[in-house]
Amino acid sequence: MSNVIYLDLGPKAFGYPTQVDGEMVCVLSSRAVEDRAIQGRVRLFMKAQGRDCKTCGGCPIGQAS
């Protein structure tokens, strides 16, 4: 399971994976919390980066998977 940080990422970014002290962290725009289309985009992006939102479930995107 990843930890989640919500930040204002500007108009063109919805999220990205990173690590903090060796722990998986997903940084998400607050827009990704409620918008299903954005959730789908973030899910595909995270998958391309080696993260599987379906198995994590640590944020609204994983929980909606």
C-alpha positions in Angstrom: 0.0 0.0 0.0 1.2 3.5 -0.9 0.9 6.7 1.1 -0.8 9.6 -0.7 0.0 13.2 -0.7 -2.4 15.7 -2.3 -0.9 18.8 -3.9 -2.0 21.4 -6.4 -0.1 20.2 -9.4 -1.4 22.8 -11.9 -3.8 22.4 -14.8 -2.0 19.7 -16.7 -0.7 17.3 -14.1 -2.9 14.8 -12.1 -0.4 12.7 -10.2 3.0 10.9 -10.1 4.7 8.1 -8.2 7.7 8.7 -6.0 9.4 7.4 -2.8 9.9 9.1 0.6 12.3 7.4 3.0 12.1 4.2 0.9 8.3 4.1 1.1 6.1 4.2 -2.0 4.2 7.5 -2.2 1.7 8.7 -4.8 1.3 12.4 -5.3 -2.1 13.3 -6.6 -4.0 16.4 -7.6 -7.2 16.9 -5.6 -9.0 16.8 -9.0 -8.2 13.1 -9.2 -10.3 12.4 -6.1 -13.8 12.8 -7.7 -13.3 12.8 -11.5 -13.6 9.3 -12.9 -12.0 10.3 -16.2 -8.9 11.7 -14.4 -8.8 8.6 -12.2 -8.6 6.4 -15.3 -5.7 8.5 -16.7 -3.8 8.4 -13.4 -4.4 4.7 -13.1 -2.9 4.1 -16.6 0.0 6.4 -15.9 0.8 4.7 -12.6 0.6 1.3 -14.2 3.2 2.5 -16.8 5.4 3.6 -13.9 5.2 0.1 -12.3 2.4 0.8 -9.8 -0.8 -1.2 -9.6 -3.6 0.9 -8.2 -5.9 -2.1 -8.1 -3.7 -4.0 -5.6 -2.8 -0.9 -3.5 -6.2 0.7 -2.7 -4.5 3.4 -0.6 -6.3 6.3 -2.3 -9.6 7.0 -4.0 -8.1 5.9 -7.4 -7.1 2.5 -6.0 -10.4 2.1 -4.1 -12.4 2.9 -7.3 -10.4 0.2 -9.3 
